[in-house]
Structure formats: C-alpha cells, structure tokens
C-alpha cells in the first residue's frame, strides 16, 4: 500500500478555493489588459513608422548617419528608408565630386560645403562628427539641403519690397574640392593685377579692403584670398552688414549667453566672431555699419577679445578680416559717418575691382563660362550667335558681372532655338551706349547729423591728411593747416577723446 494522502484541512480547501476563484475572476481581465497594452504599443510603433516614412518622403533635407568606417547605418534621403543602409560612402563616391563625411572623419571637425552631383544639381552638405569616449570619431551625422532652394530663398530677400530678415550665417568650408581658381576669369590686365595682389596678401594676416561697384565679384576675390591663406582649412564666415537690423547687430556679431534677453535661445548663441575663430570674417557692405558697431568692431580687431551679450568674461578670438564696400569710405569719414580710426585699421591692403565695362577682355570668357554652367545644369547644348558676342561687347553693363549672368540666363531660358540671339528685350538698358555715357553720375553726398558734427568730421579728416602728408610732424602739419602748434595739439587731444 502506498503512503496515504495527508488529510485536507479546512484551511487547505479555503486556500485552493481562493486561488481558483482569483483565476476565474481576474485572469480574463488580465488577458484583456495585456491585449490592449500590446495593441497600444503596436499603434505607437505604427506611428513611428509613419513618421519615418514622412521624414523620408516629404522632407527636402537629406539625413544620414555613418559609422567610424564611413558605412551608412541610417538614411533618410527622400527615397525608401534603408536602401543605402550597409553601403560604404565610398561605394557611391561617383555621384559626388567630394565627400564632406570623409573630411569630417579625417579631421574630427564639422565640415560644411557645396557638393556637386553627377546629375548637375548642387547640395549644401553638413557633416558633424560625434566623438566617442576615446576621443576618436564614433559616427558622423550628415545633413544636406538642395542648394537651389537656398538660392531661391536668398534671391527673394533681395526684393526691396520684402522686409529685412536676419539669417543664420552658414560657414563655408572652402577646400580644393569645392572651390576652384577656374571660377575666376582674369583675361584683362585689371583682373590679372587683382589676382596677383590677392595672392600676395593671402600669405599674410593683413586686413584687406575690397572696393568696387555692386556685382563686380568682391565675394569671389574674398574666397580666393581665404583659399590661398594659411587659414584655408578653417571657416570663412560671410556677412552682409546691410542685411542685419541695427537692434540685432551686437547679438549677431558677438553672440549672447543664456537668458541675455527675452526671446533669446535658451542655450545661448555664438556670434560671428566666434564662428570665424582661426578663420576669416568677410564683412560685405561694411560702410553700412552704424557708428556704435564700428567702435565695437575696432576694439575686437585691436584687442583680439570679445564679450557675449550678458556675459562678463571676455573671449579670445583670432580672426582675419576681409571687408568690402561699394561706397567711398574716405568721404564717409570726412562726413562723420564712418570712424576714421576704423578706416585706417581695415584699409591696410586696398584692392579695387574695376567695372565690367572697363575690362572688356573678361566679358566674352565670363559669358561663355556662364553659358556652359547653364547648359550643364539644364541638360542643354545652346551656343551664342556671333551677333550676341558683339552685342555683349557693345553693352555698358551697369550691373557688372551680376547683370551679365542675369542676361545670359534670360537668353538661355527663353530662347527655343539652340542658336542664341539677343535683342533689346533681354537687357535692362537696351541702348548700346559706351560705358562712359551710359552710367548715371554719382549722387551728391548726403550729409547726416548736426552741422557741428559734420564740421568736426571734416576737420578731423583734414588734420589726419595734413599729418600723413608731413610724415606725422605736428609742427609741419600745423604750418600746413595755418594754425599754431599748440592749437593742433589741443585738437588732436579732442579727437583722441572722441575715439576713446
């Protein structure tokens, strides 16, 4: 006989009943709860997948993630997600003329530049490396935007009817791959001299002043100088001084710390000088800087230090300055509209760019280059008729190279024939008058401020001129000015106090 079972106690039956009753009553509820939780999780997953699909299909930006070997591990490029995953960036190298991701992996620093594709389009690509615990690049985040979208947006802002806006400054990474000397046409003696001077000054850190009418290519020469300088591996930060509202200039140039003012970025923001540290700051239309910003700019250039808004600690910056203007800064200093000390500080190496009508040798090569660029962009094979070249040489080009580009594009886009002809409708000023008669005379200078202030500016300018003419001799300058030497010393002291 086997061992008899232990007799069941009342307590044992009661426990068995409780367990059975719990399962009967609550197990179905638990099953429903698990079902709904699983359904909810699945819905969340579906939402994420739908969001990913929208990012891939509807976003104009290209976003990808590369590992430390430049393998693509994540990709949203307006195509099916994952079709490039697992490939190495080198495997699709034939599509692009250079690789920002490779540059970022090699240098460990963010890289931004314009990339040409074999399909004729251009992209603005940013490669941002992420470092691991060992300090080496662990992965790289690549973002890209169609350059034509940016160009159309920026062109819209040039409309005088549009309100001025402040734009985030893009940093140009100007390497040999995405900026070529072939972009500059220099057939005329004037442009050859410009390039010779620019190449000589590029080897130094001297400030450069580019002077020329609007559309003569001052920004192209600035890029040329930067590319041939010892700062070429660092950033070139271009700034249009006329496009920044005065009330925001200080925060744009010097940045600000967290909580500096209402509406500021909660994390703070680096200014233009910090962005250009160890690189080049290109200030276009510098004549439009207000006087209060001129004094602050001068201080940074002389001390190499700047302070963010809301901060008390100065920051060291090492910036090479290239300025550009289409105005007569010397005249502005005499009228008290531009600080003379800043003028002499930035006008170390002046380079003057002649108007296009004064360098006729460059007109046809420039037009041919623009035509070749447009043919490649739109998949065309159009050519100029001989009459077009003759018309180009006879025209005055008051808008300089910029107008030439507009006219060539207008002819290419609107002409149905592959043989391009030109008539009056393509030109802003159809009269083929010589350059010296087609240009309007410059307007009479408009003085600004009180009479006392204007007279003080003219007096200061003439005093400085007298000192320069007499080699800095106060005695000789006083004789030239027809005043006593003690009077001149007093005036110089007043000028020094105003500049302080």
Number of C-alpha atoms within 10 A of each C-alpha: 3 4 5 6 6 6 7 8 8 8 9 10 10 10 11 10 11 11 10 10 12 10 12 11 10 11 12 11 12 12 11 12 12 12 12 12 12 12 12 12 12 12 12 12 12 12 12 12 12 12 12 14 17 13 19 21 16 12 14 15 19 19 20 19 22 26 18 18 14 19 19 20 16 18 21 25 22 17 15 12 16 15 12 19 16 14 15 16 17 14 9 10 12 11 13 17 13 19 18 22 27 19 17 23 26 11 13 18 16 19 26 24 23 23 21 18 15 10 12 13 15 18 21 19 23 24 25 22 27 19 16 11 7 7 9 13 21 18 23 27 18 22 20 21 18 17 17 13 12 13 10 10 11 12 10 12 14 12 10 8 8 9 9 14 10 11 11 9 14 16 18 18 23 23 16 13 15 15 16 13 11 8 11 16 17 18 16 15 11 17 19 13 15 18 18 10 15 23 18 13 18 21 14 13 15 16 19 24 25 24 21 19 18 18 19 21 19 23 18 14 20 26 22 22 25 28 24 19 21 15 21 21 18 22 23 29 22 22 22 15 19 16 18 19 13 16 8 11 18 20 21 24 22 22 24 23 20 14 14 17 13 7 7 14 13 12 10 16 18 16 21 21 27 22 23 22 19 19 24 28 24 26 22 24 20 22 22 18 21 16 14 11 14 18 17 15 18 17 15 18 19 10 11 15 15 22 17 23 21 15 13 9 10 11 14 15 19 17 24 23 21 28 24 24 19 19 16 12 19 15 14 22 20 21 25 22 22 23 24 19 14 19 18 10 15 18 17 12 15 16 20 19 22 17 22 25 22 17 16 16 18 21 22 18 14 19 20 15 16 17 22 15 15 19 17 14 13 13 11 14 13 17 17 18 13 11 13 18 16 12 15 20 18 16 19 25 25 21 18 20 21 15 18 23 17 16 18 22 19 15 20 24 10 10 14 10 10 13 13 18 18 20 11 11 11 16 19 13 14 12 12 16 13 14 17 11 9 15 12 9 8 6 6 6 10 7 13 12 10 9 11 8 14 18 14 16 22 16 17 21 20 14 21 15 14 20 18 12 13 16 11 13 12 19 17 16 23 20 14 14 15 10 12 13 16 12 11 19 14 11 15 16 12 13 16 11 9 8 12 8
